[in-house]
Amino acid sequence: MHDTLARMIFTGVALVVLLILLSGLRIAREYQRGVVFRLGRYTGLRGPGLFWLIPLGIENETRIDLRVVTAPIEQQETITRDSVTVKVNAVLWYRVSDPQKAVLNVENFRAAVQQVALTSLRNVIGQHDLDEVLKARDQINSILSRNVVENITPWGVAVELLEMKDVEIPQDMQRVMAMEAEAMREKRARIIKAEAELEASKKLAEAAQLMVGNPAALELRRMQMVAEVGAENNSTTVIMMPAEFVHMAGSLSTFLQGKSARSEPAA
């Protein structure tokens, strides 16, 4: 009877010990790592897969997710370098690159990264003019990423991407910018029209020089113009005059002007 009781006690103790040992088993997914502490001191990383911890609270772990985290940065109202109030929000993609630093060097790395991104966004916007914020967004995104990386690298966190999402400007400023854009478009249109007229005048001058040296070409142009007018089915009356009359009238006008000029000094 004593042997039976001893075996039962031994079996019970063995089961308790086995259960205690089994309670130390842990499973970490492929994207997880366990930061292990033994009696409060860091001992190393465990995972992925099956691993064992000394039970009874001697060893415990802090589980860290290594996947990329998408963190929207709430809208911030700030002032640009040229004293324009804008509202800007952004999106940050980051991941834990060193689980040990993420646990040992900062209390809550997620909140810390969020606050660093908010502060950097406000500071960078304040160092640029409104036109730069609207037009040079790639450059500003690069500066933002560089500033955030410099601050969060000691925490074992890596920035994958940081981009401004939306920029809101006051309604009055939107109207002013729309008027400015309209004025610029009108300016470009007038410049293009003036350049076209200049080019056309040069071509017309060249054509006139050619026609002066070749009266037949001028006559052909007159005939072509008459044909074009007649094709429009209108009531325009065209009176054809020989080109010689035109030349005669020009010569007569030149002669009379010269005669008038000679008679004025004599008077």
C-alpha angles and dihedrals in degrees: 000000000000089000091052092050091048091051091050092050091047091048092049093049091047091052091049091049090047092050091049091051092047091050088067094064116110134179122208122192122235092263095046134083129190119222103208126209124190113201088339097311124111112249105170148282126301131195173002101175130008121347137158133234127196103258131224091063095293090120127024135170142219112214117222125194114220097194123112112271122212109215119182113212110222119241114280126201109214141152124249124223091265091054099257118143112228136172114223134179130180144183126236126200115194142153139196110261098174115031092189093060092041090060103033103038102045134030098221112008094186094057091041093053091048093053093046090052092049093050094046091050093054093045095048094047089051090056096056137064122245093254090054092049091053100039107026099049094137091056092048091048090054092050091048093051092048093051093048093046092053091055103041102039092087087058094059094250125130125202114227097181140344121188138165110247105192139358120203121194129186119276092243091054091048090055092048091050091048091052090048092050091049091050091050091050091049090049092052091047092053092047091051091048092049092049090050092051091048091052091047092050091052091051091047091051090051091049091049091052090052093048093048090058093045115043091185090063090053090051091050090051090052091051091049091051091051090051091051092050092049092051092061094071094230134136097250114139115216119199112199117214123185115253089237090067090056093051091045091052091050092050092047092050091051091049094050092048091052092048091049091050092052094048095052097066091046089055 
